[in-house]
Amino acid sequence: IVNEDSRPVGFKFDRVFSPGTSQYELFSELEEPIVSSLDGFNVTLLAFGQHGSGKTHSILGDNNLDESGLPSLQSHGVQLQALQQLFTIAGHRKGRYKDSFSVTMVEVHNEKLFDLVSGVAAAQTDGEVVICETRRDKRKGIDESDWRRGKLEIRTNIDGNTVVQGLVSIRINSFEDVCQIWQEANANRLDRLQMQGSDLGSYERNSNVITTIHIQSTNIATGVGTEGRLQFVDMASSDIMPNPLMKASEYRGCVDGDLAKFSNKSIDAFNDVVDARCQFDRSVPYRNSTLTHLLRDSLEADAKVLLLCCVSSDEADMDNTLSALRFASRMQSVSIGKATKHIIGSKE
């Protein structure tokens, strides 16, 4: 990349995809770590980039309107291809393993949490409300009044895992179930935004959508099983804003350090967490935003973390492109630790 003053700027990543890369090619590159969730590993895929750079297209696919005006998913992205592959594998080994899947979908917008699947039809028949038992609850008992009213709260359960209490978790039995849930969730979300009079483009810029698949697999012969988690994070826009103390001419092309801030609070807070992790700070500001609080397990625990950095090749987007690439480069320096298989049950 050549920036404003014609100086070349270089970056090194595990893989670079061209604009013409197909959805299948992208999934094929990410398939191995993603499918390991079926073996009991925790896997998180983060889609990062400026508005319009292709994050949602890469993660989910094209969300167009059908003839009846309802959202219709086309050109399936990594998330849907991954679930299709997981169900295919589960079908092939059903004589040896019992595999079960459940899904939650939560949106973080302006620091508020929204359950995207609580209103779909499957939530009434196959849904369960997530209840988080903490050490304090174990001593005093769980107050069910809050989560029964639909209150969403990020909590740390008795095992030390981050949980959103009050979310609806839906059991899914097929790939078709997933597609149906997503289409209904998108339709309900669109209705909510229209009722609120929200501008869809502006709303999308500040929206983070986290889809989590919980997987339990049990060996039928031995009774030994695994628990895995597959998480897809379609992050808010990473567009930057200039420092108000600098002139536009001074800022142009300067996207390093504190001179540039991300316009979205969640992304700026995420950037602070990455900086703290890169510097091995003892205190990491996870609780400075809802997004980082929610993703703490994925940034600190034994997870496989993949970052898909989406950028624009338009010269007018050079500042945002350089900023995103520099963030991705720093993200490579975050040491998360070795991912481990989560085993449950025993022969006894």
C-alpha positions in Angstrom: 0.0 0.0 0.0 1.2 3.5 -0.8 -0.1 6.3 1.5 -0.6 10.0 0.9 3.1 10.9 0.9 3.9 8.0 -1.5 5.7 6.0 1.2 5.0 2.2 0.9 3.4 0.6 4.0 3.7 -3.2 4.3 1.8 -5.7 6.3 2.1 -9.5 6.8 -0.9 -11.7 7.4 -1.7 -15.4 7.2 -3.7 -15.0 4.1 -4.9 -12.2 1.7 -8.1 -12.6 -0.3 -8.7 -10.7 -3.5 -12.0 -8.9 -4.2 -13.0 -11.7 -6.5 -12.7 -14.5 -3.9 -15.8 -16.6 -3.8 -17.7 -17.4 -0.5 -16.7 -21.0 -0.9 -13.0 -20.2 -1.2 -13.2 -18.0 1.9 -14.9 -20.7 3.9 -12.4 -23.4 2.7 -9.5 -21.4 4.2 -11.3 -21.1 7.6 -13.0 -24.5 7.6 -10.4 -26.5 9.7 -10.4 -24.4 12.9 -14.2 -23.7 12.6 -15.1 -27.4 12.3 -12.9 -28.2 15.4 -15.7 -26.7 17.5 -17.4 -30.1 16.9 -14.5 -31.7 18.8 -14.9 -29.5 21.9 -12.9 -26.4 21.1 -14.1 -22.8 21.4 -13.7 -20.9 18.2 -14.4 -17.2 17.5 -14.4 -15.5 14.1 -14.3 -11.6 14.2 -15.2 -9.6 11.1 -13.6 -6.2 11.4 -13.6 -3.3 8.9 -15.1 0.0 7.8 -18.7 0.4 6.8 -19.5 -1.2 3.4 -16.2 -3.2 3.3 -18.0 -6.6 3.2 -18.2 -7.8 6.8 -21.8 -8.9 6.8 -21.5 -10.3 3.3 -18.5 -12.4 4.4 -20.0 -13.6 7.6 -23.6 -14.1 6.7 -24.1 -13.6 3.0 -26.3 -11.2 1.0 -29.4 -10.1 3.0 -31.8 -9.1 0.2 -35.6 -8.7 0.1 -37.7 -11.3 -1.6 -40.8 -10.8 -3.7 -42.9 -10.4 -0.6 -40.6 -7.8 0.9 -39.1 -10.1 3.5 -35.3 -10.5 4.1 -33.9 -13.5 2.2 -30.4 -14.8 2.7 -28.4 -15.5 -0.5 -24.8 -16.3 -1.4 -24.2 -17.9 2.0 -21.3 -16.6 4.0 -18.9 -18.3 6.4 -21.4 -18.7 9.2 -24.1 -20.5 7.2 -21.5 -22.7 5.3 -20.0 -23.6 8.6 -23.3 -24.7 10.1 -24.1 -26.7 6.9 -20.8 -28.5 7.2 -21.3 -29.2 10.9 -24.7 -30.8 10.3 -23.3 -32.8 7.4 -20.6 -34.2 9.6 -23.1 -34.9 12.4 -25.3 -36.8 10.0 -22.4 -38.9 8.8 -21.4 -40.0 12.3 -24.8 -40.3 14.0 -24.3 -44.0 14.5 -21.2 -43.3 16.7 -21.9 -39.8 18.2 -24.9 -37.9 19.5 -24.5 -34.3 18.5 -26.7 -31.5 19.7 -26.7 -27.8 18.7 -28.2 -24.6 20.1 -28.0 -21.0 19.0 -28.2 -17.5 20.6 -28.0 -14.2 18.7 -27.5 -11.0 20.5 -27.0 -7.5 19.1 -25.0 -4.7 20.8 -26.0 -1.3 19.7 -25.1 1.9 21.6 -24.0 -0.3 24.6 -27.5 -1.9 24.8 -28.2 -5.6 24.3 -31.0 -6.9 22.1 -32.0 -10.6 21.8 -32.5 -11.2 18.0 -34.2 -14.6 18.3 -36.6 -14.2 21.2 -39.4 -13.3 18.8 -39.0 -16.1 16.2 -41.4 -19.0 16.1 -38.8 -21.6 17.1 -38.2 -19.7 20.4 -41.7 -20.8 21.5 -41.2 -24.5 20.8 -37.5 -25.1 21.1 -36.2 -22.1 23.1 -34.9 -21.9 26.7 -34.0 -18.8 28.6 -30.3 -18.7 29.6 -30.0 -18.5 33.4 -26.6 -17.8 34.9 -25.8 -19.2 38.3 -23.0 -17.3 40.1 -21.4 -18.1 43.4 -23.5 -15.4 45.1 -26.7 -16.9 43.6 -25.7 -20.3 44.9 -25.6 -18.9 48.4 -28.7 -16.8 48.2 -30.8 -18.3 45.4 -31.6 -17.0 41.9 -34.0 -14.1 41.5 -36.1 -15.1 38.5 -38.1 -11.9 38.2 -35.5 -10.0 36.1 -34.9 -12.6 33.4 -38.6 -13.5 33.2 -39.2 -9.8 32.2 -36.7 -10.2 29.4 -33.9 -8.3 31.1 -30.5 -9.1 29.5 -27.4 -8.9 31.8 -23.8 -10.0 31.2 -22.7 -12.1 34.1 -19.9 -14.5 35.0 -21.2 -18.0 35.9 -19.9 -20.3 38.6 -17.5 -21.9 36.1 -16.0 -18.5 35.2 -17.6 -18.2 31.8 -19.2 -15.0 30.5 -23.0 -15.5 30.0 -25.8 -13.2 28.9 -28.6 -14.0 31.3 -32.1 -13.7 29.8 -31.1 -14.6 26.3 -33.2 -17.2 24.5 -31.2 -20.2 23.4 -32.9 -22.3 20.6 -32.2 -25.9 19.9 -31.5 -26.4 16.2 -31.8 -29.8 14.5 -30.9 -29.0 10.9 -29.4 -26.4 8.6 -32.9 -25.5 7.4 -33.7 -24.6 11.0 -30.8 -22.1 11.1 -31.8 -20.4 7.8 -35.4 -20.1 9.0 -34.3 -18.6 12.4 -32.0 -16.1 10.7 -34.7 -15.0 8.2 -37.3 -14.5 10.9 -34.8 -12.7 13.1 -33.8 -10.3 10.3 -37.5 -9.6 9.5 -38.3 -8.9 13.1 -35.2 -6.6 13.4 -36.2 -4.7 10.3 -39.8 -4.3 11.7 -38.4 -3.0 15.0 -36.1 -0.4 13.2 -39.0 0.8 11.0 -41.3 1.2 14.0 -38.5 3.2 15.7 -38.0 5.3 12.6 -34.3 4.5 12.6 -32.1 5.0 9.6 -30.9 1.5 8.6 -27.5 2.6 7.3 -26.7 4.7 10.4 -27.9 1.9 12.7 -25.8 -0.8 10.9 -22.7 1.3 11.4 -23.0 1.1 15.1 -24.3 -2.5 15.4 -22.4 -5.5 16.6 -24.1 -8.9 16.0 -22.8 -12.0 17.9 -24.1 -15.4 17.0 -23.0 -18.2 19.2 -23.5 -21.9 18.5 -23.1 -24.3 21.5 -22.3 -27.9 20.6 -22.5 -31.0 22.7 -21.1 -34.3 21.3 -21.2 -37.6 23.1 -19.6 -40.9 22.1 -22.4 -43.4 22.2 -20.2 -46.3 23.1 -18.1 -44.7 25.9 -20.4 -41.9 27.2 -17.5 -39.5 26.9 -18.4 -36.2 25.3 -17.2 -32.7 24.5 -18.6 -29.2 24.7 -17.6 -26.7 22.0 -18.6 -23.2 21.1 -18.6 -21.5 17.7 -19.0 -17.7 17.7 -19.4 -15.3 14.8 -19.0 -11.6 15.5 -20.1 -9.1 12.8 -18.6 -6.0 14.3 -19.6 -2.4 14.0 -18.0 0.0 11.6 -14.3 0.7 12.2 -14.4 4.1 10.5 -12.1 6.6 12.1 -12.6 10.2 13.1 -10.0 12.9 13.1 -8.6 14.4 16.3 -10.6 17.7 16.7 -7.4 19.5 17.7 -5.8 18.8 14.3 -6.5 20.4 11.0 -7.8 18.2 8.3 -4.7 18.7 6.2 -2.5 17.5 9.1 -4.8 14.5 9.8 -5.0 13.3 6.3 -3.1 10.0 6.0 -2.1 10.0 9.7 -3.8 7.1 11.4 -1.3 6.0 13.9 -1.5 6.0 17.7 -3.7 8.5 19.5 -4.1 10.7 16.5 -6.9 8.6 15.2 -9.9 7.3 17.1 -12.6 4.9 15.9 -16.0 6.7 15.6 -17.8 3.7 17.2 -17.4 3.5 21.0 -17.5 -0.3 21.0 -14.7 -0.6 18.4 -12.6 2.1 20.2 -12.9 0.1 23.4 -12.0 -3.1 21.6 -8.9 -1.3 20.3 -8.0 -0.3 23.8 -8.3 -3.9 25.0 -6.1 -5.1 22.1 -3.5 -2.4 23.0 -3.5 -3.4 26.6 -3.1 -7.1 25.7 -0.2 -6.3 23.4 1.5 -4.4 26.2 0.8 -7.2 28.7 -0.9 -4.7 31.0 -2.1 -6.2 34.3 -5.4 -4.3 34.0 -7.3 -4.8 30.8 -10.4 -2.6 30.3 -12.9 -5.3 29.3 -15.7 -3.6 31.2 -15.3 -0.3 29.4 -17.9 -1.4 26.8 -20.6 -4.0 26.5 -18.9 -5.6 23.4 -15.5 -6.2 25.1 -17.2 -7.4 28.3 -19.2 -9.9 26.3 -16.2 -11.1 24.3 -13.8 -11.4 27.2 -13.7 -15.2 27.1 -12.8 -15.1 23.4 -9.9 -12.7 24.0 -8.5 -14.2 27.1 -9.5 -17.8 27.6 -8.5 -20.9 25.7 -10.1 -20.1 22.3 -9.1 -20.2 18.7 -9.6 -16.7 17.5 -9.8 -15.7 13.8 -9.8 -12.1 12.6 -11.3 -11.4 9.1 -10.2 -7.9 8.3 -12.3 -6.4 5.5 -10.9 -3.4 3.7 -11.8 -1.1 0.8 -9.5 -0.8 -2.3 -10.9 2.7 -3.0 -8.3 5.4 -2.8 -10.8 7.6 -1.0 -10.9 5.1 1.9 -7.1 5.0 2.3 -7.1 6.3 5.9 -9.7 3.8 7.1 -8.0 0.9 5.2 -4.6 1.7 6.8 -6.2 2.0 10.2 -8.0 -1.4 9.9 -4.8 -3.1 8.6 -2.8 -1.7 11.5 -5.4 -2.9 14.0 -5.3 -6.4 12.4 -1.5 -6.4 12.6 -1.6 -5.5 16.3 -4.2 -8.2 16.9 -1.7 -10.8 15.7 0.5 -9.8 18.7 -2.2 -10.7 21.2 -1.2 -13.9 23.1 -4.4 -15.9 23.9 -2.8 -19.2 24.9 -3.2 -22.8 23.7 -6.8 -23.8 22.9 -7.9 -26.9 24.8 -10.6 -29.5 24.1 -13.5 -29.4 26.7 -14.3 -33.0 27.7 -17.4 -34.0 29.7 -18.6 -37.3 31.0 -16.7 -40.5 31.5 -16.9 -44.3 31.0 -18.0 -44.6 34.6 
